Structure formats: structure tokens, C-alpha cells
Amino acid sequence: MYAQHRQSHRRPTVVRQRGLTFVGLLVVGILVAMAALVVAQVFPTYIEYLAVQKASVKAAQGGTVAEVRTLFDKAAAIDNISSVRGADLNVTKAGNAVVVSFSYSKEIHLAGPAWLVMKYEGSSR
């Protein structure tokens, strides 16, 4: 009887729960949403950078500086590039090859006085 009495008064084992509280879940959700907003604004600028890179490679097929800039402007009109114009390109020669290089920056307003500045540069080589 003593053994039965002793077994019935055992303390229950404490199982610790793991996970996020509701407030923690809200904080994580807000941080993920803010990061998604920034990525949604940065992604189009990167896509435009890829288009500028592709257009500079096409423009490098030109023989003269004026022809290179005209080829770039035509490609920019097709790919809807607004950050760089043909007049903004730096056109040089490396041996017999024409090298077209560019650099520009994009500013993304985050909140209040905070801005994200993206600096892009590249060349046809």
C-alpha cells in the first residue's frame, strides 16, 4: 500500500514548450515584410542593370563612338532602359576591340531620411 501511495504522488514531469509567442511571431512577420518590400524595390534595378549590360555588349559592335551610342540607344529603347543613355557611356578601344563601360546609381527611399543607394558599373568586356 505504501508503494501505491508513493506512486500516486509523483510529480508530473515538466515539458518545456518551444516556439514563438504571438508577439514574437508579429515581430518576425514585420521584419520579413520589410525585407520583402526592400527586395521588391531592388529587384527591378538589378533587372535593368542586366539589360544595360546586354545593351553595352550589343553596342560594342559599333565601329565609331557615335555608332556605339546609337546602337546603345536603340537597345535601350527596346529594353526600356531609363538609367543610362548612349551619351553616358565611356567608349574606349582595347587593341582592335571596342570596350563600352558604364556606371550609374539608383536611389531607393526606405523611410524618413533613410535611402538605399545602389551603384552599378560594368563594361562590354
C-alpha positions in Angstrom: 0.0 0.0 0.0 2.8 2.3 0.8 4.2 1.7 -2.7 0.9 2.6 -4.4 0.6 5.7 -2.3 4.1 6.8 -3.2 3.5 6.2 -6.9 0.3 8.3 -7.0 2.1 11.4 -5.6 4.8 11.6 -8.2 5.4 15.0 -9.6 4.5 15.4 -13.2 7.4 15.9 -15.5 7.6 19.4 -16.8 7.6 19.6 -20.6 9.0 22.8 -22.0 7.2 24.2 -25.0 9.3 25.5 -27.8 8.3 28.0 -30.4 7.4 31.7 -30.9 4.9 33.7 -28.9 2.3 35.7 -30.7 4.3 38.9 -30.2 7.5 37.2 -31.4 5.6 36.0 -34.5 4.4 39.5 -35.2 7.9 40.9 -34.9 9.3 38.2 -37.3 6.4 38.8 -39.7 7.0 42.6 -39.7 10.8 42.1 -40.3 10.1 39.6 -43.2 7.6 42.0 -44.7 10.0 44.9 -44.5 12.8 42.8 -46.1 10.3 41.7 -48.9 9.5 45.4 -49.6 13.2 46.3 -50.0 13.8 43.3 -52.2 10.8 44.2 -54.3 12.3 47.6 -54.9 15.9 46.4 -55.5 15.0 43.6 -57.9 13.8 45.8 -60.9 17.0 47.9 -60.6 19.1 44.7 -60.9 17.0 43.6 -63.9 17.7 47.0 -65.5 21.4 46.5 -64.8 21.4 43.2 -66.7 19.6 44.9 -69.6 22.2 47.7 -69.6 25.0 45.1 -69.6 23.4 43.3 -72.5 22.9 46.6 -74.4 26.5 47.6 -73.9 27.7 44.3 -75.4 25.5 44.9 -78.4 26.7 48.5 -78.7 30.3 47.4 -78.6 29.8 46.0 -82.1 29.8 49.6 -83.5 32.9 51.0 -85.2 32.7 54.6 -84.1 31.8 56.3 -80.9 28.7 57.8 -82.5 27.6 54.4 -83.8 28.2 52.7 -80.4 26.0 55.3 -78.7 23.3 55.0 -81.4 23.3 51.2 -81.1 23.0 51.5 -77.3 20.1 54.0 -77.5 18.3 51.6 -79.8 18.8 48.7 -77.5 17.8 50.9 -74.5 14.5 51.8 -76.2 13.7 48.2 -76.8 14.6 47.1 -73.2 13.1 50.1 -71.6 16.3 51.3 -70.0 16.0 54.7 -68.4 19.1 55.0 -66.1 21.7 55.2 -68.8 21.8 56.8 -72.2 24.2 56.5 -75.1 25.8 59.8 -74.2 26.6 58.5 -70.7 28.8 55.6 -72.0 32.5 55.6 -71.8 33.8 54.2 -75.2 37.4 53.1 -75.5 39.5 50.7 -77.6 41.5 47.8 -76.3 43.5 46.6 -79.2 41.1 46.2 -82.0 38.0 45.7 -79.8 35.7 48.5 -78.7 35.0 48.5 -75.0 31.9 50.1 -73.7 31.7 50.9 -70.0 29.1 52.5 -67.8 28.4 53.4 -64.2 25.3 54.8 -62.6 23.5 54.7 -59.3 19.9 54.2 -58.2 18.4 55.6 -55.0 15.6 53.8 -53.2 13.7 55.6 -50.5 13.2 53.4 -47.4 11.7 55.6 -44.7 12.1 59.1 -43.4 15.7 60.1 -44.1 16.9 56.6 -44.9 17.8 55.8 -48.5 19.4 52.7 -50.1 21.9 53.7 -52.8 22.7 51.0 -55.4 25.8 51.7 -57.5 26.1 49.7 -60.7 29.0 49.6 -63.1 30.1 47.3 -65.9 31.6 47.0 -69.3 31.2 45.1 -72.5 34.3 43.0 -71.7 
